[in-house]
Amino acid sequence: MLNDLINSVKGQLTGELQNKFQMQPDTANKAVDLAKDDLENGLKNEATSGNFGGILDVLKGNKSATEQPQVNNMIGKYVNNLSTKLGVPESIAKQAGPFVISFIMQKLSGKVSSEGDLMGMLGGGLKDKLPGGLGDKLGGMFK
C-alpha cells in the first residue's frame, strides 16, 4: 500500500518540492523515493519495538504527524538523509523534511482505518517479530 500511495502522489509531491523548496526535478524525485524508504524503515522499526500506538494515532487522524515523537524522529532522519545523501542544503532540508513526511502521513491516514490495515503495509516477515501478538492485529501498509 505504501508503494502504491507514494506512486500515486509522487508527481504532486515532486512538483511541491520544486515549487516550494526550489529543488531540481531529479533531486525532488530522489527526495520522494528517499522519503518512502525512510518512512517505511521508521514505521517498521516502530512496529517491531512495539511503539506503534502513536503512529496509529497519526494514521487514524487523531493527531498530526508532528505531534508524535516517533514521527519527529523519522523526520529528523529524513532531514539528515536529504542533506547527506542528496546534497540538499541543511536549511532547505529542515523545511522540506517535515513537509514531505507530514504530506505522506496525511495521505496514508486516509488509507488506514484500523490496526488491521497496518500489517500488509509493513510487509511480510514482520508478523512473527512483533511483540505481544501485535502481528495478528496489524495488516496492509507496505504492499
C-alpha positions in Angstrom: 0.0 0.0 0.0 2.8 2.5 0.8 4.5 2.0 -2.6 1.1 2.5 -4.4 0.4 5.6 -2.3 3.8 7.1 -3.0 3.5 6.3 -6.7 0.1 7.9 -6.8 1.2 11.2 -5.2 4.8 11.3 -6.5 4.2 13.8 -9.3 2.3 16.1 -7.0 4.9 15.8 -4.2 7.8 16.2 -6.6 6.2 19.4 -8.0 5.7 20.8 -4.5 9.4 20.2 -3.7 10.4 22.0 -6.9 8.0 24.9 -6.3 8.2 25.4 -2.5 11.8 24.4 -2.0 13.4 25.2 -5.4 14.7 21.6 -5.8 15.8 20.5 -9.2 13.5 17.9 -10.8 16.0 15.0 -10.3 16.7 15.9 -6.7 13.0 16.3 -5.9 12.3 12.8 -7.5 15.1 11.3 -5.4 13.8 13.1 -2.3 10.4 11.4 -2.7 12.0 8.0 -3.1 14.2 8.6 0.0 11.1 9.7 2.0 9.4 6.4 1.1 12.4 4.4 2.2 12.9 6.4 5.4 9.2 6.3 6.3 9.0 2.6 5.6 12.0 1.8 7.7 10.8 4.1 10.5 7.4 2.5 10.6 8.9 -1.0 10.6 11.2 -0.1 13.5 8.3 1.4 15.5 6.2 -1.7 14.9 9.0 -4.2 15.8 9.7 -2.2 19.0 6.1 -2.2 20.0 5.8 1.6 19.8 3.0 1.7 17.3 0.3 3.5 19.3 1.5 6.9 18.5 1.9 6.1 14.8 -1.6 4.6 14.7 -3.0 7.8 16.3 -1.4 9.8 13.4 -2.6 7.3 10.7 -6.2 7.4 12.1 -6.1 11.2 12.0 -6.3 11.5 15.8 -3.1 13.6 16.0 -0.9 15.5 13.5 2.3 13.9 12.3 4.5 16.4 14.2 2.7 15.8 17.5 4.2 12.3 17.8 7.9 11.9 18.9 8.1 8.7 16.7 7.2 10.7 13.6 9.5 13.6 14.6 12.4 11.0 14.8 11.6 9.8 11.3 11.5 13.5 10.1 14.9 14.1 11.7 16.5 11.1 10.0 14.9 12.1 6.7 16.3 15.7 7.0 19.7 14.3 7.7 19.5 11.9 4.7 18.3 14.8 2.4 21.5 16.6 3.3 24.0 13.8 3.4 22.7 11.5 0.6 21.2 14.1 -1.8 23.2 17.2 -1.0 20.2 19.3 -0.2 21.3 22.4 1.8 20.5 21.9 5.5 18.3 25.0 5.7 16.1 23.6 2.9 16.2 20.0 4.2 14.9 21.3 7.6 11.9 22.8 5.9 11.3 20.1 3.2 11.6 17.2 5.6 8.6 17.9 7.9 6.6 18.9 4.8 7.2 15.7 2.9 6.8 13.3 5.8 3.6 15.0 7.0 2.3 15.1 3.5 2.8 11.3 3.1 1.4 10.5 6.6 -1.7 12.6 5.8 -2.3 10.7 2.6 -1.6 7.4 4.3 -4.1 8.3 7.1 -6.9 8.2 4.6 -6.0 4.6 3.8 -5.7 3.3 7.3 -8.8 2.9 9.3 -7.7 0.3 11.8 -4.9 -1.7 13.2 -6.0 -4.5 10.9 -4.9 -2.3 7.9 -1.3 -1.9 9.0 0.4 -5.4 8.8 0.2 -5.6 5.0 1.8 -2.1 4.8 4.7 -3.4 6.9 5.3 -6.3 4.6 5.9 -10.0 5.0 8.0 -11.4 7.8 7.3 -8.8 10.4 4.2 -10.5 11.9 6.3 -13.0 13.8 8.7 -10.4 15.1 6.1 -8.1 16.6 5.6 -8.3 20.3 2.5 -9.5 22.2 0.6 -10.8 19.2 0.7 -7.3 17.6 1.4 -9.0 14.3 -2.0 -10.6 14.4 -3.7 -7.3 14.8 -1.9 -5.4 12.1 -2.5 -5.7 8.3 -1.9 -3.9 4.7 0.6 -1.0 4.8 3.7 -1.7 2.7 2.1 -3.6 -0.2 
